[in-house]
Amino acid sequence: MVEIKNLTKRYGGNVALHGISFDIKDHEILGFLGPNGAGKSTTMNIIAGYLPSTSGTVTINGFDITEQAADAKRCIGYLPEIPPVYPDMRVEEYLTFCAGIKGIKRPDVKPQVESAMERLHITDMRRRLIRNLSKGYKQRVGFAQALLGNPKILILDEPTVGLDPAQVSEVRALIKELGKDHAVIFSSHILAEVSAVCERVVIITKGEIRAIDTIEHLERSMTANTLLNLTVEGEKDTALRILKDIRGIKEIKYLNAADGRVSCQLTLEDESVRNEIMSALMANGCNIAEMSMAKLDLEQVFLKLTAQKEKRSSLQDLLDETPDVSGEAPQDAANDTTE
Amino acid sequence: MFALYKKELQAFFYSPFAYVLTALFMLIFSFGFITSIANMDSNTLKFSFPEFFYNNFFYFIFIIPLLTMRSFADERRGGTEVLLYSSPLSVTQIVLAKFLAIVTVFLFMIVLSLFFPIYAACTGKVIWSALICAYAGFFLWGLVCIALGMLLSSLTGNAIIAAIIGEIVMEGLLFLDQVAGSRLVDAYPHLNSVVTWFSMQRRFVYFSQGMFRLEDLVFFLSVTALVLCWNVLSIEKRRYSHA
């Protein structure tokens, strides 16, 4: 549906995007994730045809965004970060105007405006001046504008920013529903939000893609990486033998042995295995010198990914290469140490 | 494109903006009219509308930047330009729609000002051919100024700055007209011919004499088209270097 190849954007001497490539499939909700200033909005502006790229191509439903701009733009509904509303217009008047510039045929304008207002629950506000609406309602009016013309692709730039919690969940539900018959690209800097709504996620930092992966992989990487750093007093072979016998330990990574102490890192199925490990070691006369564990939460995964210097193809690759997660997040609540 | 044209017109007429500006235009017109009538030559009792236009350019010139100042600056400031540039409309269509809307408001003002010649016709004799010619010249001059004002509005995100720079540029154009006739420029025939060619007021003189020359028509229309193209290019350029 949307294909982005080697997209580069320079602002004078600054490079905002370094040759990023990804695609959006039909009926897919793609999350576009990154910290502020990562290049999310720039990418979305380029896809929507607002800004031209320095190099690279964006193909929308088979139309190139620069070569066949009008055809490509007809397939897009765009909600920018700041809703592009005219404060002096009334809601209905504004939506009718938007329908007009999108080239919607006259007999279709009224029904489309009505259905967009109904979907966003702003029918009651139709006669109100946009300047008098709250931020949440302005956002909804902007959203309604993006739905006009029933575009195949919806580009939503941080659609939940500034909304109250009830509105946030409403908008999320709406995006999920829209994903059934549109391709949706949706940006956010809140990972939990993306995981609640999207099927696939693109993580971007400093104009480069860090990872493109499905949410299942993301979640699996969260649960699969309950890591335990363990230091035991005793012989290396004995300690490792005891650990091997315990069910629930998925992987044992031997780190080092010095001064009669053995250090290793264990990957656990879940936290409950921890007690079993403790009792098994104690029963065999191995004293535990140190035990610390950390469960990666979504935010940590995100922080890890965005702090990485090199590009990775999947989240799992990345997490496999970051064994010292627990050591790097000592302030985390999930971290607890037993001596 | 019609949707944008309509929206622009609504922005003028649903707010006091167009009415206040039209009132200002009419005020300048009527003050000028009264003064000219009062100073009429008592021997001939002749009053010339073309001359009146010519003498009051300095005042009318203030109106145009006020009309054009918001055209692009407000879109940029309010973040609504995203809506326009991500719509299927091309930049050329956007510029044309906005231009035509402002031209319509300008026409509205001109039509209202016809009150004075009509009133004059009721009490005396009006040479309509010369009057229509003068109005055509004034309208064409207005087209160039509107295009220029829009260009300046597209260069800034602040409507007030657009208006002030607009006034300065319009004054500059008037100054060019003065320079064209000065001895300083007369000393250099080549320079003089260039300056004279660009001088809009000198071209207006022909209209005011009841001469509708193709050359002048082409001049005004081509300068308007040129400035509008410049406007399109300046917007495109800014999108490429947008930061």
Interface residues (C-beta under 8 A of the other chain):
Chain A: Y11 G12 N14 N45 A48 G49 Y50 L51 P52 A69 A70 D71 K73 R74 I76 Y78 P80 I82 P84 V85 Y86 P87 D88 M89 E93 F97 C98 A99 G100 I101 K102 G103 Q145
Chain B: F2 A3 L4 K6 K7 Q10 A11 Y14 S15 G78 G79 T80 E81 V82 L83 L84 Y85 S86 S87 P88 L89 S90 R239 Y240 S241 H242 A243
